[in-house]
Amino acid sequence: MPASIIEEVDRLLDAALIRDTITRLSCPSCGSAHVAQVLGDNGGISYVCTACGHSWS
C-alpha cells in the first residue's frame, strides 16, 4: 500500500509507460514507430514502416 497519493500516481504512470512501450511496434530496420498493419498475401498479418518502406511479418 503506498504511503501517499503521489506515490500511487507515480506507480500508475510507470505502469502505463511500460505497457505503452511494450505494445508499440517499431520498425526493425530504422526504429520508427510509424508502422501500419496490413493484410499479407496468404491472409496473414504483415507490417510496413511508413517512414522507410521496410515490410515484415
CORDARA-V563708 format. One record per residue. N is the residue number from 1. RES is the residue in one small letter. OMEGA is omega in degrees with one decimal (* if undefined). NEAR is the number of other C-alpha atoms within 12 Angstrom. D_LAST is the distance of its C-alpha to the last C-alpha in whole Angstrom. Layout:
n=[N:N]
res=[RES:RES]
omega=[OMEGA:OMEGA]
near=[NEAR:NEAR]
d_last=[D_LAST:D_LAST]
This chain:
n=[1:2:3:4:5:6:7:8:9:10:11:12:13:14:15:16:17:18:19:20:21:22:23:24:25:26:27:28:29:30:31:32:33:34:35:36:37:38:39:40:41:42:43:44:45:46:47:48:49:50:51:52:53:54:55:56:57]
res=[m:p:a:s:i:i:e:e:v:d:r:l:l:d:a:a:l:i:r:d:t:i:t:r:l:s:c:p:s:c:g:s:a:h:v:a:q:v:l:g:d:n:g:g:i:s:y:v:c:t:a:c:g:h:s:w:s]
omega=[-180.0:-178.9:-178.9:177.8:179.2:176.7:179.1:177.8:177.7:180.0:-180.0:177.9:176.9:179.9:179.3:179.0:178.5:-179.1:179.9:179.9:-177.9:-173.6:-178.2:176.9:172.2:-178.3:178.4:-178.9:-175.2:179.0:-179.0:175.6:179.9:-174.5:177.1:176.7:-177.9:177.5:-178.6:-177.7:-177.1:178.6:177.6:-179.8:175.0:180.0:176.2:177.3:-179.6:177.1:-175.9:178.3:179.0:177.6:179.6:177.9:*]
near=[7:11:10:10:11:11:13:14:14:15:17:15:14:14:14:14:14:13:12:13:13:11:11:17:23:25:25:20:19:18:17:19:22:22:26:24:21:18:15:14:11:9:9:12:15:20:24:27:25:20:18:18:18:21:24:22:21]
d_last=[42:42:46:45:43:42:40:39:37:36:34:33:31:30:28:27:26:24:22:21:20:18:16:15:12:13:11:11:13:16:16:16:16:15:12:11:9:9:10:8:11:11:11:8:6:4:6:9:11:15:17:16:13:11:7:4:0]
